Every structure is written in structure tokens, then in C-alpha cells.
Amino acid sequence: MSDKLILSPNLNNADGFFDALARAHDGLEKSTSDAFNARLIFLLANHIGDNEVLDEALTAARNSGHYR
């Protein structure tokens, strides 16, 4: 790993972002919500633009979820 991925808290308003994300899903069917998440992931991945960081994020997400 390149240790480029920031894993410590780094949002200046994490609760506000979580609320906005939850509101963005309000009223969406499961498939529409999943498609929204996929679009958001691709937008953020494009913004990051560094495959090493994205690979670290994929690994971190996989290792921190239900796949353990």
C-alpha cells in the first residue's frame, strides 16, 4: 500500500454529509438508490483520480465490511 489513503476522520461536517446522503436516497427504490450510489462512487473516484488511492480504498472497504 502507498499509504496515500486518508483513513482518519477528515470531513469538516461528517454528520451534515451523512444527513445529505440519507436525504438524497429518500423515496428512491432500491435499484435507483443503488444506481445513485454507483454514480456517486464514479464521480468521487474521478475527482480523486489516483488509482493507487482508489485501490487502497477498495481494499480498506472490503476489509472493513461484512466480508471479513
C-alpha positions in Angstrom: 0.0 0.0 0.0 1.1 3.5 -0.7 -0.4 5.0 2.5 -2.0 7.8 0.4 -5.5 7.0 1.5 -6.7 9.1 4.5 -8.4 6.8 7.0 -8.6 9.2 9.9 -11.7 11.5 10.2 -11.3 14.2 7.5 -14.7 15.6 6.9 -15.4 19.0 8.5 -19.0 18.1 8.9 -19.4 14.4 8.7 -22.9 14.4 10.3 -24.1 17.0 7.7 -22.7 14.9 4.9 -24.4 11.8 6.2 -27.7 13.6 6.5 -27.4 15.0 3.0 -26.6 11.5 1.7 -29.5 10.0 3.5 -31.8 12.7 2.1 -30.5 12.1 -1.4 -31.9 8.5 -1.0 -35.3 9.5 0.4 -38.1 8.0 -1.7 -35.8 6.0 -4.0 -36.5 2.4 -4.9 -33.6 0.0 -4.1 -32.4 -0.2 -7.7 -32.5 3.6 -8.1 -30.7 4.0 -4.8 -28.0 1.5 -5.9 -27.6 3.3 -9.2 -27.3 6.6 -7.4 -24.5 5.1 -5.2 -22.7 3.8 -8.2 -22.8 7.3 -9.9 -21.6 8.9 -6.7 -18.7 6.5 -6.4 -17.6 7.1 -10.0 -17.9 10.9 -9.6 -15.7 10.7 -6.4 -13.3 8.3 -8.0 -12.9 10.6 -10.9 -12.3 13.5 -8.6 -9.6 11.5 -6.7 -8.0 10.4 -10.0 -5.3 8.3 -8.4 -5.5 4.6 -9.0 -3.2 3.8 -6.0 -5.6 5.7 -3.7 -8.6 4.1 -5.2 -7.1 0.6 -4.9 -6.3 1.3 -1.2 -9.9 2.5 -0.8 -11.3 -0.7 -2.4 -9.1 -2.8 -0.1 -10.0 -0.9 3.0 -13.7 -1.0 2.2 -13.5 -4.8 1.6 -11.6 -5.4 4.8 -13.8 -3.3 7.0 -17.2 -4.7 5.9 -19.1 -8.0 6.2 -16.5 -9.8 4.0 -14.1 -10.4 6.9 
